Amino acid sequence: MDNLIEKINEFINDLNDINEEKSFSSAEFTKYKLWAILPYFIPILFFMPIVKDSNSGFCKFHANQQLAWLIIAIICSAVAGVIGLIPILGTIIKGAVILLMVVAAAILAYAGYQGKAVRIPFLGNMKVF
């Protein structure tokens, strides 16, 4: 189990955006840790970090990433739903897509819990907040 956690930490550190991390104070990410985790699992709550503190760089970063995650979740769910209509193979593919989304959400939430700044590829560069 420790080996798996080490590999996940290496993966997260490879994706970590160092510039963003330097702008987060340890008090800031300790205070808003829950709001960096919860919306990755419930994407519709992407706005909660901004509601909690609209001036926090940590909250703004994670709100933007969670909005990107919401968009990705909607697209993947729609595609998986259509593919899921195919008998047997579609159900297997739909299950795999859902499993990958849960694993990705867990990795993003874990990175937020550690105070890391992991950008989601492609959509992660947009800044709404």
Phi, psi and chi 1 to 4 in degrees:
 res  aa     phi    psi   chi1   chi2   chi3   chi4
   1 MET       -  -39.3 -173.3   68.6  175.4      -
   2 ASP   -63.0  -35.6  -70.3  -24.8      -      -
   3 ASN   -64.4  -40.3 -167.9   20.0      -      -
   4 LEU   -64.2  -44.1  177.1   62.3      -      -
   5 ILE   -63.7  -39.0  -68.1  172.6      -      -
   6 GLU   -63.1  -41.6  -73.7  177.3   23.7      -
   7 LYS   -66.3  -39.3  -71.3 -171.5 -175.5 -110.8
   8 ILE   -65.0  -42.5  -69.4  171.6      -      -
   9 ASN   -62.4  -39.5  -77.2  -28.4      -      -
  10 GLU   -62.8  -44.3  -74.6  177.7   24.1      -
  11 PHE   -60.6  -46.1  178.9   71.2      -      -
  12 ILE   -64.5  -42.0  -71.0  170.9      -      -
  13 ASN   -64.7  -32.4  -74.8  -27.6      -      -
  14 ASP   -66.6  -33.4  -71.7  -16.1      -      -
  15 LEU   -89.7  -12.0  -64.9  175.4      -      -
  16 ASN   -62.9  131.3 -170.9   34.2      -      -
  17 ASP   -88.3  100.9 -171.9  -13.5      -      -
  18 ILE   -57.8  -40.6  -58.4  -62.8      -      -
  19 ASN   -60.8  -42.6  -65.0  -29.8      -      -
  20 GLU   -66.8  -39.6  -73.4  -71.7  -19.2      -
  21 GLU   -62.9  -37.5 -177.2 -173.5   23.1      -
  22 LYS   -64.2  -25.6  -73.1 -178.4 -178.6  175.6
  23 SER   -83.6   -8.2   67.7      -      -      -
  24 PHE   -92.5  125.4  -57.3  153.8      -      -
  25 SER   -83.1  152.5   69.3      -      -      -
  26 SER   -64.2  -33.1   61.4      -      -      -
  27 ALA   -66.5  -36.0      -      -      -      -
  28 GLU   -66.0  -49.3 -171.8  176.2   30.3      -
  29 PHE   -76.2  -23.0   82.6   81.3      -      -
  30 THR   -69.8  -39.9  -58.1      -      -      -
  31 LYS   -69.2  -37.0 -174.3  175.3  179.6 -178.0
  32 TYR  -110.5   20.5  -57.9  117.1      -      -
  33 LYS   -55.2  -45.4 -156.5 -179.2  -74.1 -169.0
  34 LEU   -59.0  -39.0  173.1   65.5      -      -
  35 TRP   -76.8  -12.1  -55.4  111.2      -      -
  36 ALA   -89.5  -11.3      -      -      -      -
  37 ILE  -105.6  -55.4  -62.5  170.7      -      -
  38 LEU   -52.7  -49.2 -173.7   61.5      -      -
  39 PRO   -67.0  -14.4  -26.5   37.8      -      -
  40 TYR   -70.1  -31.2  -74.0  115.7      -      -
  41 PHE   -88.4  -27.5  -68.8  110.2      -      -
  42 ILE  -124.8   80.7  -52.3  170.6      -      -
  43 PRO   -57.4  -25.6  -23.0   32.1      -      -
  44 ILE   -65.5  -14.3 -163.1   71.3      -      -
  45 LEU   -91.6   22.2  -62.2  176.8      -      -
  46 PHE   -56.1  -26.8   71.3   90.7      -      -
  47 PHE   -81.5  -10.0   59.3   89.2      -      -
  48 MET   -60.1  -39.5  -68.8  -54.1  -67.7      -
  49 PRO   -60.9  -35.3  -24.2   33.6      -      -
  50 ILE   -71.2  -37.0  -66.2  -61.7      -      -
  51 VAL   -63.5  -39.0  169.5      -      -      -
  52 LYS   -67.3  -46.4 -161.2   67.4  177.7  157.7
  53 ASP  -158.5  104.5 -174.9   -4.7      -      -
  54 SER   -77.4   -9.6   61.8      -      -      -
  55 ASN   -98.5   -7.7  -64.8  -37.1      -      -
  56 SER   -80.1  126.5  166.5      -      -      -
  57 GLY   -63.5  -36.8      -      -      -      -
  58 PHE   -62.9  -46.3 -179.0   75.3      -      -
  59 CYS   -66.0  -41.2  -71.1      -      -      -
  60 LYS   -63.5  -44.6  -73.9  179.7 -178.1  179.7
  61 PHE   -59.1  -49.8  176.1   82.1      -      -
  62 HIS   -71.7  -31.0  -76.9  -72.7      -      -
  63 ALA   -64.0  -42.1      -      -      -      -
  64 ASN   -63.7  -44.0  -76.5  -40.6      -      -
  65 GLN   -66.6  -36.4  -65.2  -51.2  -62.8      -
  66 GLN   -71.2  -32.4  -69.2  158.3   -4.3      -
  67 LEU   -65.6  -43.4  177.1   59.3      -      -
  68 ALA   -61.0  -40.7      -      -      -      -
  69 TRP   -64.6  -38.5 -178.1 -116.3      -      -
  70 LEU   -60.5  -45.2  173.0   65.2      -      -
  71 ILE   -62.1  -44.8  -67.2  167.4      -      -
  72 ILE   -63.7  -41.1  -69.6  168.6      -      -
  73 ALA   -63.6  -40.7      -      -      -      -
  74 ILE   -64.6  -46.0  -70.3  169.8      -      -
  75 ILE   -63.3  -48.3  -68.0  168.7      -      -
  76 CYS   -63.9  -38.4  -72.4      -      -      -
  77 SER   -65.9  -40.7  -64.6      -      -      -
  78 ALA   -65.6  -45.4      -      -      -      -
  79 VAL   -63.8  -44.3  169.9      -      -      -
  80 ALA   -64.1  -36.1      -      -      -      -
  81 GLY   -64.7  -41.4      -      -      -      -
  82 VAL   -69.0  -45.1  170.7      -      -      -
  83 ILE   -65.7  -32.5  -69.3  174.2      -      -
  84 GLY   -63.7  -15.2      -      -      -      -
  85 LEU   -73.3  -19.4  -62.8  173.7      -      -
  86 ILE   -73.3  128.6  -58.8  169.5      -      -
  87 PRO   -60.0  143.9  -19.7   29.1      -      -
  88 ILE    54.7  -68.5  -58.2  171.8      -      -
  89 LEU   -60.4  -41.8 -178.8   62.1      -      -
  90 GLY   -62.5  -38.5      -      -      -      -
  91 THR   -65.7  -40.1  -55.7      -      -      -
  92 ILE   -64.7  -45.9  -66.5  169.3      -      -
  93 ILE   -64.5  -42.2  -67.4  171.7      -      -
  94 LYS   -60.1  -43.9 -179.1  179.3  177.1 -178.5
  95 GLY   -62.7  -39.5      -      -      -      -
  96 ALA   -65.9  -40.9      -      -      -      -
  97 VAL   -63.4  -44.3  167.5      -      -      -
  98 ILE   -63.5  -42.4  -68.8  170.3      -      -
  99 LEU   -62.3  -43.3 -179.6   63.6      -      -
 100 LEU   -63.3  -37.3  -74.2  172.4      -      -
 101 MET   -66.9  -39.1  -72.6  176.6   57.1      -
 102 VAL   -66.5  -42.7  168.8      -      -      -
 103 VAL   -64.1  -43.8  168.5      -      -      -
 104 ALA   -63.4  -41.5      -      -      -      -
 105 ALA   -62.9  -39.7      -      -      -      -
 106 ALA   -65.0  -41.4      -      -      -      -
 107 ILE   -66.2  -44.1  -70.2  171.8      -      -
 108 LEU   -63.8  -41.1  -70.2  167.1      -      -
 109 ALA   -66.3  -40.7      -      -      -      -
 110 TYR   -63.4  -40.4 -177.2   65.8      -      -
 111 ALA   -63.9  -42.3      -      -      -      -
 112 GLY   -64.0  -37.3      -      -      -      -
 113 TYR   -63.2  -33.8  177.9   78.2      -      -
 114 GLN   -83.3   -5.5  -69.7 -176.4  -35.1      -
 115 GLY    82.5   18.0      -      -      -      -
 116 LYS   -85.2  157.6  -56.4  -73.4 -176.5  177.4
 117 ALA  -111.5   87.2      -      -      -      -
 118 VAL  -100.8  116.0  175.0      -      -      -
 119 ARG   -84.4  138.7  -72.1 -166.0 -169.0  -82.9
 120 ILE   -76.2  130.5  -63.5  172.7      -      -
 121 PRO   -57.1  147.7  -23.7   32.5      -      -
 122 PHE    70.2  -70.4  -53.3  112.5      -      -
 123 LEU   -82.2  -13.8  -67.6  177.5      -      -
 124 GLY   -67.9  -15.5      -      -      -      -
 125 ASN   -85.6   -9.5  -70.1  -31.6      -      -
 126 MET   -72.3  145.7   71.9  176.8 -174.8      -
 127 LYS  -126.6  107.7  -68.7 -169.0  178.9 -173.5
 128 VAL   -98.1  -37.3  176.9      -      -      -
 129 PHE  -104.7      -  -56.8  107.9      -      -
